[in-house]
Amino acid sequence: MQVTVEVPDDLAAALNLYHRDPPGAALEAMALEAFRERKLTGYQLRTLLGIPSRFDFWDFLKERQIESYSVEDLEHDLATMKTVLPSA
């Protein structure tokens, strides 16, 4: 799916100061919000953002101050993995 967003020029200039890759930053923001709302699992977020390993993923979350990975989060991720990978 491709999403196009129009941003006024004055705001686009400000966004470019903070993000060298505005489309990537927008994707990351949407994906993180979906992860927080439990619409994406950790595995799905990792895959979507191209994060190569679980260790890199944990570092990614820590850098963004998302450190509360609970037992419920783990159980949710495991259940999702079982539907995606039946042999897991």
Biotite code that builds the C-alpha atoms (Angstrom):
import biotite.structure as struc

atoms = struc.array([
    struc.Atom([0.000, 0.000, 0.000], chain_id="A", res_id=1, res_name="MET", atom_name="CA", element="C"),
    struc.Atom([1.230, 3.462, -0.793], chain_id="A", res_id=2, res_name="GLN", atom_name="CA", element="C"),
    struc.Atom([0.128, 6.517, 1.199], chain_id="A", res_id=3, res_name="VAL", atom_name="CA", element="C"),
    struc.Atom([0.614, 10.096, 0.053], chain_id="A", res_id=4, res_name="THR", atom_name="CA", element="C"),
    struc.Atom([0.444, 12.997, 2.484], chain_id="A", res_id=5, res_name="VAL", atom_name="CA", element="C"),
    struc.Atom([0.490, 16.648, 1.492], chain_id="A", res_id=6, res_name="GLU", atom_name="CA", element="C"),
    struc.Atom([2.244, 18.986, 3.898], chain_id="A", res_id=7, res_name="VAL", atom_name="CA", element="C"),
    struc.Atom([2.308, 22.782, 3.563], chain_id="A", res_id=8, res_name="PRO", atom_name="CA", element="C"),
    struc.Atom([5.717, 24.017, 2.354], chain_id="A", res_id=9, res_name="ASP", atom_name="CA", element="C"),
    struc.Atom([6.527, 25.927, 5.538], chain_id="A", res_id=10, res_name="ASP", atom_name="CA", element="C"),
    struc.Atom([5.887, 22.833, 7.661], chain_id="A", res_id=11, res_name="LEU", atom_name="CA", element="C"),
    struc.Atom([7.664, 20.545, 5.216], chain_id="A", res_id=12, res_name="ALA", atom_name="CA", element="C"),
    struc.Atom([10.815, 22.617, 5.618], chain_id="A", res_id=13, res_name="ALA", atom_name="CA", element="C"),
    struc.Atom([10.593, 22.268, 9.396], chain_id="A", res_id=14, res_name="ALA", atom_name="CA", element="C"),
    struc.Atom([10.069, 18.515, 9.157], chain_id="A", res_id=15, res_name="LEU", atom_name="CA", element="C"),
    struc.Atom([13.104, 18.114, 6.929], chain_id="A", res_id=16, res_name="ASN", atom_name="CA", element="C"),
    struc.Atom([15.237, 19.734, 9.608], chain_id="A", res_id=17, res_name="LEU", atom_name="CA", element="C"),
    struc.Atom([14.410, 16.932, 12.004], chain_id="A", res_id=18, res_name="TYR", atom_name="CA", element="C"),
    struc.Atom([14.115, 13.954, 9.652], chain_id="A", res_id=19, res_name="HIS", atom_name="CA", element="C"),
    struc.Atom([16.308, 13.261, 6.691], chain_id="A", res_id=20, res_name="ARG", atom_name="CA", element="C"),
    struc.Atom([13.736, 10.702, 5.545], chain_id="A", res_id=21, res_name="ASP", atom_name="CA", element="C"),
    struc.Atom([10.234, 12.120, 6.170], chain_id="A", res_id=22, res_name="PRO", atom_name="CA", element="C"),
    struc.Atom([8.430, 9.111, 4.602], chain_id="A", res_id=23, res_name="PRO", atom_name="CA", element="C"),
    struc.Atom([10.449, 6.750, 6.813], chain_id="A", res_id=24, res_name="GLY", atom_name="CA", element="C"),
    struc.Atom([9.731, 8.870, 9.881], chain_id="A", res_id=25, res_name="ALA", atom_name="CA", element="C"),
    struc.Atom([6.007, 8.859, 9.083], chain_id="A", res_id=26, res_name="ALA", atom_name="CA", element="C"),
    struc.Atom([6.008, 5.072, 8.628], chain_id="A", res_id=27, res_name="LEU", atom_name="CA", element="C"),
    struc.Atom([7.872, 4.625, 11.918], chain_id="A", res_id=28, res_name="GLU", atom_name="CA", element="C"),
    struc.Atom([5.434, 6.900, 13.769], chain_id="A", res_id=29, res_name="ALA", atom_name="CA", element="C"),
    struc.Atom([2.381, 5.062, 12.390], chain_id="A", res_id=30, res_name="MET", atom_name="CA", element="C"),
    struc.Atom([3.896, 1.659, 13.072], chain_id="A", res_id=31, res_name="ALA", atom_name="CA", element="C"),
    struc.Atom([4.913, 2.562, 16.645], chain_id="A", res_id=32, res_name="LEU", atom_name="CA", element="C"),
    struc.Atom([1.419, 3.832, 17.366], chain_id="A", res_id=33, res_name="GLU", atom_name="CA", element="C"),
    struc.Atom([-0.077, 0.598, 16.013], chain_id="A", res_id=34, res_name="ALA", atom_name="CA", element="C"),
    struc.Atom([2.370, -1.347, 18.208], chain_id="A", res_id=35, res_name="PHE", atom_name="CA", element="C"),
    struc.Atom([1.366, 0.682, 21.284], chain_id="A", res_id=36, res_name="ARG", atom_name="CA", element="C"),
    struc.Atom([-2.297, -0.027, 20.498], chain_id="A", res_id=37, res_name="GLU", atom_name="CA", element="C"),
    struc.Atom([-1.488, -3.754, 20.079], chain_id="A", res_id=38, res_name="ARG", atom_name="CA", element="C"),
    struc.Atom([-2.531, -3.720, 16.440], chain_id="A", res_id=39, res_name="LYS", atom_name="CA", element="C"),
    struc.Atom([0.987, -4.892, 15.505], chain_id="A", res_id=40, res_name="LEU", atom_name="CA", element="C"),
    struc.Atom([3.104, -7.423, 17.319], chain_id="A", res_id=41, res_name="THR", atom_name="CA", element="C"),
    struc.Atom([6.768, -6.869, 18.002], chain_id="A", res_id=42, res_name="GLY", atom_name="CA", element="C"),
    struc.Atom([7.599, -9.267, 15.187], chain_id="A", res_id=43, res_name="TYR", atom_name="CA", element="C"),
    struc.Atom([5.338, -7.413, 12.752], chain_id="A", res_id=44, res_name="GLN", atom_name="CA", element="C"),
    struc.Atom([6.818, -4.043, 13.761], chain_id="A", res_id=45, res_name="LEU", atom_name="CA", element="C"),
    struc.Atom([10.328, -5.415, 13.368], chain_id="A", res_id=46, res_name="ARG", atom_name="CA", element="C"),
    struc.Atom([9.499, -6.776, 9.924], chain_id="A", res_id=47, res_name="THR", atom_name="CA", element="C"),
    struc.Atom([7.763, -3.591, 8.775], chain_id="A", res_id=48, res_name="LEU", atom_name="CA", element="C"),
    struc.Atom([10.668, -1.380, 9.813], chain_id="A", res_id=49, res_name="LEU", atom_name="CA", element="C"),
    struc.Atom([13.373, -3.801, 8.660], chain_id="A", res_id=50, res_name="GLY", atom_name="CA", element="C"),
    struc.Atom([14.927, -4.282, 12.089], chain_id="A", res_id=51, res_name="ILE", atom_name="CA", element="C"),
    struc.Atom([17.186, -7.334, 11.717], chain_id="A", res_id=52, res_name="PRO", atom_name="CA", element="C"),
    struc.Atom([17.206, -8.914, 15.187], chain_id="A", res_id=53, res_name="SER", atom_name="CA", element="C"),
    struc.Atom([15.336, -9.021, 18.472], chain_id="A", res_id=54, res_name="ARG", atom_name="CA", element="C"),
    struc.Atom([18.297, -7.354, 20.169], chain_id="A", res_id=55, res_name="PHE", atom_name="CA", element="C"),
    struc.Atom([18.215, -4.501, 17.665], chain_id="A", res_id=56, res_name="ASP", atom_name="CA", element="C"),
    struc.Atom([14.453, -4.305, 18.184], chain_id="A", res_id=57, res_name="PHE", atom_name="CA", element="C"),
    struc.Atom([14.838, -3.962, 21.960], chain_id="A", res_id=58, res_name="TRP", atom_name="CA", element="C"),
    struc.Atom([17.442, -1.228, 21.411], chain_id="A", res_id=59, res_name="ASP", atom_name="CA", element="C"),
    struc.Atom([15.056, 0.490, 18.985], chain_id="A", res_id=60, res_name="PHE", atom_name="CA", element="C"),
    struc.Atom([12.263, 0.465, 21.588], chain_id="A", res_id=61, res_name="LEU", atom_name="CA", element="C"),
    struc.Atom([14.595, 1.680, 24.320], chain_id="A", res_id=62, res_name="LYS", atom_name="CA", element="C"),
    struc.Atom([15.809, 4.591, 22.164], chain_id="A", res_id=63, res_name="GLU", atom_name="CA", element="C"),
    struc.Atom([12.179, 5.630, 21.752], chain_id="A", res_id=64, res_name="ARG", atom_name="CA", element="C"),
    struc.Atom([11.442, 5.153, 25.464], chain_id="A", res_id=65, res_name="GLN", atom_name="CA", element="C"),
    struc.Atom([9.110, 2.212, 24.862], chain_id="A", res_id=66, res_name="ILE", atom_name="CA", element="C"),
    struc.Atom([10.478, -0.179, 27.424], chain_id="A", res_id=67, res_name="GLU", atom_name="CA", element="C"),
    struc.Atom([7.413, -1.751, 28.968], chain_id="A", res_id=68, res_name="SER", atom_name="CA", element="C"),
    struc.Atom([7.266, -5.150, 27.280], chain_id="A", res_id=69, res_name="TYR", atom_name="CA", element="C"),
    struc.Atom([4.978, -7.108, 29.577], chain_id="A", res_id=70, res_name="SER", atom_name="CA", element="C"),
    struc.Atom([4.143, -10.775, 29.963], chain_id="A", res_id=71, res_name="VAL", atom_name="CA", element="C"),
    struc.Atom([0.884, -9.991, 28.159], chain_id="A", res_id=72, res_name="GLU", atom_name="CA", element="C"),
    struc.Atom([2.889, -8.527, 25.272], chain_id="A", res_id=73, res_name="ASP", atom_name="CA", element="C"),
    struc.Atom([4.959, -11.705, 25.086], chain_id="A", res_id=74, res_name="LEU", atom_name="CA", element="C"),
    struc.Atom([1.858, -13.919, 25.164], chain_id="A", res_id=75, res_name="GLU", atom_name="CA", element="C"),
    struc.Atom([0.247, -11.798, 22.434], chain_id="A", res_id=76, res_name="HIS", atom_name="CA", element="C"),
    struc.Atom([3.365, -12.059, 20.262], chain_id="A", res_id=77, res_name="ASP", atom_name="CA", element="C"),
    struc.Atom([3.595, -15.825, 20.835], chain_id="A", res_id=78, res_name="LEU", atom_name="CA", element="C"),
    struc.Atom([-0.065, -16.306, 19.886], chain_id="A", res_id=79, res_name="ALA", atom_name="CA", element="C"),
    struc.Atom([0.472, -14.313, 16.708], chain_id="A", res_id=80, res_name="THR", atom_name="CA", element="C"),
    struc.Atom([3.589, -16.285, 15.856], chain_id="A", res_id=81, res_name="MET", atom_name="CA", element="C"),
    struc.Atom([1.654, -19.544, 16.256], chain_id="A", res_id=82, res_name="LYS", atom_name="CA", element="C"),
    struc.Atom([-0.906, -18.379, 13.690], chain_id="A", res_id=83, res_name="THR", atom_name="CA", element="C"),
    struc.Atom([1.799, -17.200, 11.283], chain_id="A", res_id=84, res_name="VAL", atom_name="CA", element="C"),
    struc.Atom([4.192, -20.098, 11.884], chain_id="A", res_id=85, res_name="LEU", atom_name="CA", element="C"),
    struc.Atom([2.065, -23.150, 12.792], chain_id="A", res_id=86, res_name="PRO", atom_name="CA", element="C"),
    struc.Atom([5.150, -25.201, 13.759], chain_id="A", res_id=87, res_name="SER", atom_name="CA", element="C"),
    struc.Atom([6.234, -22.608, 16.408], chain_id="A", res_id=88, res_name="ALA", atom_name="CA", element="C"),
])
